[in-house]
Amino acid sequence: MNSLDDYMNGFSLLTLNTWKCDGDYLARLPLMAQGIRQLAPDVVFLQEAFSAPGLNFDTAEYIAENAGYEVARAPARRKVRVCEDQRVESTSDLVILTRDPVIFRNVVSLPSHPDDSGRIALIVDVETALGPVGFVNVHLTHMPECNGLRRQQFEAAVAHLSTGTDVIVAGDFNCTREVLPATGELVKGFHIYQSTADGPHQLCGGTLNPVCDCASGPQARVKDQAIDHLFILRSGDGRDGRDGMSLTGVKTVLNTADPSTGIYASDHAGIFVKISKFSK
């Protein structure tokens, strides 16, 4: 059995799809920032982080300024969107917010469907309480019946990682756990050590909040199931005896409406995890 000392050091992480500028964006933005500030994770993964310089709207910067983070960003999916009744050029970014220094950053293009192009992964290395850790933020294709492509996108992101360190891959996978690698599986030279998709830390509830805009499309079919996930990957086959990271707490957060307005922070709930040092 592992002693308490094996879990002395660690950090916390939140992943959240921020729903672009949909819904009541200006009401949702402070709810997201307030929720993240109260949870106080050390690392935050954001998907669909809306940025529209023409309106001076930036989800990631707003949250970072209100909750005290540095921003690592990968602009994505540039298009004209309607926000506050105005058409504006915008991006829907992948973002990693950190309190610790980012020591490496890379943006990787992923295989894409012709009707859903521009999918990417944001990869950063951060000097955490457990030493350097690789973080990979993903938002996989939303196209129905493209589970094979989602698996390819996951593998393509992992293929760009440097071996020799533990890695966390998290975000919006747009699919349930059956599509994803299982604990113990090898993917591009990495061993799936733990995840929120299966095993003792598997999320039992869904990760979509009951907002009216989610009434159709692939999300409606899985509204009671988790489509946001987190994986811990270890370089090699996981049998080398090295110390590493371990999930020691997992919960769904930001999944209740604001009591005064009935508004949810996002159409997605967040996943909040605690990561601790694990000694073999």
N, C-alpha and C positions, 0 to 999 in steps of 0.2 A: 504494500500500500504506500502511496506517496504521502510524505509529510507535508505539513502546512508550509514549510520553507520552500517546497517545490513550486508553490503558487504565489510567492511573495510579490513578485514584480509583474507588471502587466499594463494593459491599456484598454480603453473601451472604443467601440466603433459603432456608428450609425449609418445605415444606408437608406436612402429615401428618393423615390421618384417624385419630383416637385410639380408635375402636371403642367408644365409650360406656363402659359398665361390664361389657361382655361378656368372656368368657374369665376368666382369673384376674386380676381387676382389681388387687388389691393387690400382686400380683407384677409385673404389667406396668407399673404406675405408675413405680416407680423405674427400670425399664429405659428408659422413654421419657425421663425426666429426665436420666439418665446419658448416653444417646445424644445428646440435644440439647446437653447441657453440653460433651461432647467435640467435637461438630461446631461449636459456637459460632457459629451463624448470627446475623446482625444483626437479622433479622426472621423470625418464625415464624408460619405460618398453621396453625391447628388447626381441624379439623372434628369434630363429634360429641364435643366436650369435655364430659365428664360433670360435672354439678354437682348435688349432693344435700345441701343444708344440714342436713337432718334427720339425716344420718349424718356430717356434717362432711367430706364428700368433695368435692373440687374439682380436677379434672385441671389446668386452666389455672393456678390459683393454686399448686398443688404444683410444676409445672414452672417457673413464674416465680420462685418463691422459691428453688428449687434451682439455677437457671441464670442468674438475674439479669436479669429482664425486667419491663417495665411491661405491664399487661394492658388491652387494649381488647376488650370482649365484647359479643356480641349473643345474649341468651338465646333458645333456639329449641326447638320440638318438646317442649313440656311434657307429661309423662305419668308414670304410676306404672310404675317399673321394678323388677326384682328385682336387688339387689346384695348380695353376701355373705349370701344366703339371707333377705334382708329386703326387703319391699315398701316403696318409698319414692318420694315425689313428687320428680321430677327434671326437669332440662332437658338438652338435647344441643346445646351452644352452638357458635356460630362465634366464634373468638377470633383476634386478631392480637397477638402479643407483640413488643415493640420495645425496643431500647436507646436509641433517639433519640426526641425529643419528638413526640407526636401533636398535630398542629395543626388537625385537622378529623376529625369522626366522623359517620357516617350509617348507618342501617339501612334497607334497601329491601325491600319485599315483592315477591316474584316471582310470576308466574303459576303456578298449582298445579293438580294433579289432585285431583278430589274425594276419592280414597282416599289422598292424600299431600299434605295441606295444610300451610301454614305455612312454605313454603320462602322463605328470605330471602338477602340479600347484606349483608355487612359491608364498609363502605367507610371507609377512613381516609386522610388525608394525613399523611405523616411527613417531617420534616426530616432527610434522609439525607446521606451524604457527597457525593452528586451533586445536592444541593438538594432542594426539595420533590418528592416522588413520591407518586402515588396508588396505593393498594393495595386490591384487591377480593378478598375471600375468599368463595367460593361452595361450596355443596354441592347439586348439582342432583338432580332427582327420581330415585328408584330404580325407578320403575315400568317394567316391561318394555314394549317397543314404544311408548315415548313419546319417541322421538328428536326429533320436531318440537317437543314441549314443552321439551326440554332446550335446543334452539336458541333458543326464545322466552325462556327464563329467562336465558340468556347475554346476549341482546340487551337484555333489560329491565334487567339490572345495568349494562351499558355505557351505556344511555340516561340514567342518572342521574349520569354523570360530567361534570365540568367540562372543557371543552376548554382547550388551551394547555399541557398538561403531559403527560409520559409516564406511563403507567399499567401496573401489573402486575395481571393477573387470574389467580388460581390457586385450586386446591382439588380437590375430588372431583367430577368431572363425570359419574360413573356411565355413561360411554360411551367408545367408542374414537374414534380420531382422525377417522374418516370422517364423523362427525356434526358435527364442529366446524369453525369458520371456518378457511380455509387462509391461509397466509402471503400477504400482498398484498391480501387481501380487505378491503373497507370495511364496518364495522359501526357504525351509528349515529354517523357522523362521525369514527370512529377507524379508523386503518389498522393491520391486523395485521402488525406488523413482524417479530417472531420468536416461536417457540413450541417447546415440547417435544413437540408433536403432529405436526409435520412439519418438513421442512428439515434442515439439518446438525446440529441439536441434538435431533432426534427420539429419544425413548426407545425402545430396541430391545426391552427386556424388559418383563415385567409389573410391576404395582404392587400386586398382592395377595399376601400371604404365605400359605403353605400351612397354615392352621389349620382344624380340623375344623368349626368353625361356619360356614365359607364353602362347605359342601358342596352348597348348593341356592340357588335364586334367580338373579337376573341376574348376580351376581358370578361364579357358577360357570362361566357361559358365556364369560367373558372373563378367567379367572384368569391366563392366560399373556400378557395384553395390558395396556397401560397404560390405566387409566381415571382417573388423576390427572394433571393437566396444569398448565402455566404458559404464559401469553401476555404478551408485551410489546406494548402498544398505543401508537400515536402519534396525536396529534390531527391531523386533516386527512388529506391523501392521502399523507403521508410523503415528499413531494418538495420541501419548503420549505428544505432545506439546513441545518436546525437540528442542533446537536449533540444527542445523546440517549443512551439506554441500550442496552447490547448484552449478550447472553448470551455469556459467555466460559468457562463451565464448567457441565456438567450431569451429575449422577449419581444413581443410586438408592441410598438408604441405609436403615438400620434394617430390613434385609431378611434378617437371619440370626438364628437362635435363640440365646438365652443358652446358652452351653456347659454350664453346671452344671445347668440346669433344663429345657432344651429349649423354653422359652417364648419366643414372639415379643413384642416390645413392643406390636404392634398387628396386626390382620388386614391392614392396609395397610402397604406400605413407604412411606418418605418420598422426596420429590424435593428434592435439594439443588442450588441453582444459585448461580453467581457472576455478578453484574451489574457491568459496568464502563462507564465513560464512553466514548462512541464519538464521534469527530469526523468529520464529513463531509469 
